């Protein structure tokens, strides 16, 4: 019984091994021949840097306010749950 099961599993794994492709040969050969262009970064002016800085500060302020609001809400729910639980025991 065990030997027959071993033979069946061996045949299944061999058939699966033939269907698998370890890598795509064409993409490997094509990727080595294609020259990659390096990104070119433009320098920002002082005005643009100031706008970026203000935008980031505003984004961070909004993010921090949301974080404080969510944290306060969760803590309020947790504290009220504890209070309700202990009032129920009394």
Secondary structure, 3 states (H helix, E strand, C coil): CHHHHHHHHHHHHHHHHHHCCCCCHHHHHHHHHCCCCCCCCCCCCHHHHHHHHHHHHHHHHHHHHHHHHHHHHHHHHHHHHHHHHHHHHC
